[in-house]
């Protein structure tokens, strides 16, 4: 079995999570400032692309709560 995130962009992941939880709940689940203070897709993507630990948390939340198993 390959990478479960293959072919899914970080922007798609973030959009799905925001649609599912909203910014407020997302900020509670993953405590990073770009989700709690004046959040936007653009600012969050900028932060997540350069911060590996935060991106990993976002990807893990996506895998465990949004993505349907194959």
Secondary structure per residue as TSV (DSSP state, phi and psi in degrees):
chain	resnum	aa	ss	phi	psi
A	1	X	-	360.0	134.2
A	2	X	-	-86.8	-166.4
A	3	X	-	-66.9	121.2
A	4	X	T	-67.3	-14.7
A	5	X	T	-98.3	3.1
A	6	X	T	-58.3	128.2
A	7	X	T	84.6	0.9
A	8	X	-	-110.1	124.4
A	9	X	-	-81.7	158.9
A	10	X	H	-60.0	-36.1
A	11	X	H	-64.5	-41.0
A	12	X	H	-62.3	-43.7
A	13	X	H	-59.7	-49.6
A	14	X	H	-63.4	-43.4
A	15	X	H	-59.0	-44.3
A	16	X	H	-61.2	-45.1
A	17	X	H	-65.9	-41.4
A	18	X	H	-65.5	-40.8
A	19	X	H	-63.9	-37.8
A	20	X	H	-76.2	-46.1
A	21	X	H	-106.2	-29.1
A	22	X	H	81.8	162.6
A	23	X	H	-64.0	-41.0
A	24	X	H	-61.3	-50.1
A	25	X	H	-68.1	-37.6
A	26	X	H	-60.5	-40.8
A	27	X	H	-66.0	-29.3
A	28	X	H	-74.0	-38.5
A	29	X	H	-74.9	-37.3
A	30	X	S	-128.1	105.8
A	31	X	-	-80.2	80.0
A	32	X	-	-129.7	143.4
A	33	X	H	-58.7	-34.9
A	34	X	H	-66.8	-13.5
A	35	X	H	-97.7	-17.4
A	36	X	H	-110.7	-23.2
A	37	X	S	-119.0	108.8
A	38	X	S	48.6	57.3
A	39	X	-	-71.7	147.0
A	40	X	-	-152.5	158.3
A	41	X	H	-60.9	-46.2
A	42	X	H	-60.1	-49.7
A	43	X	H	-68.0	-35.7
A	44	X	H	-67.4	-42.4
A	45	X	H	-61.2	-42.1
A	46	X	H	-59.3	-45.9
A	47	X	H	-66.9	-47.8
A	48	X	H	-65.7	-31.8
A	49	X	H	-69.6	-23.2
A	50	X	H	-110.6	3.6
A	51	X	-	-127.9	94.9
A	52	X	H	-59.8	-42.7
A	53	X	H	-63.8	-36.7
A	54	X	H	-71.8	-40.9
A	55	X	H	-61.6	-40.8
A	56	X	H	-61.1	-42.0
A	57	X	H	-62.4	-42.4
A	58	X	H	-65.3	-45.4
A	59	X	H	-62.8	-41.0
A	60	X	H	-65.0	-42.2
A	61	X	H	-61.6	-43.1
A	62	X	H	-59.2	-48.4
A	63	X	H	-63.1	-36.4
A	64	X	H	-87.2	-14.5
A	65	X	H	-128.6	-21.8
A	66	X	T	-113.7	-49.5
A	67	X	S	-71.0	133.7
A	68	X	-	-80.9	138.7
A	69	X	-	-65.2	147.9
A	70	X	-	-73.1	360.0
